[in-house]
């Protein structure tokens, strides 16, 4: 426990900073062209960090859908982006 308390004063790495969420989580809406159906699909998902961090996470999810060949095109819109 003492060791954990002593570590509170250290600076967070860039990777750690990206994983820190504030108290508010936002929803993002994804529109993607499904490789399975050939149709445009829309889904809204919550749990994204507030602000730019959540938008960055949504972008990574879109890239992941394309990389995994679940979609050929993907767009996202988060509450922060409005």
CORDAVEN-V69452 format. One line per field, one symbol per residue. ss: DSSP state (H for helix, E for strand, - for the rest). phi: phi as a letter, one per 40 degrees, with the letter a starting at -180 (. if undefined). Layout:
ss=???
phi=???
This chain:
ss=-HHHHHHHH----HHHHH------EEEEEEEEEE-----EEEEEEEEEE--HHHHHHHHHHHHHHHH---EEEEEEEEHHH-
phi=.dcccccccccccdccccccbccbbbcbbbbaccccbgbcbbabbbgcdcgddcccccccccdcccccgcabaabbabdccc
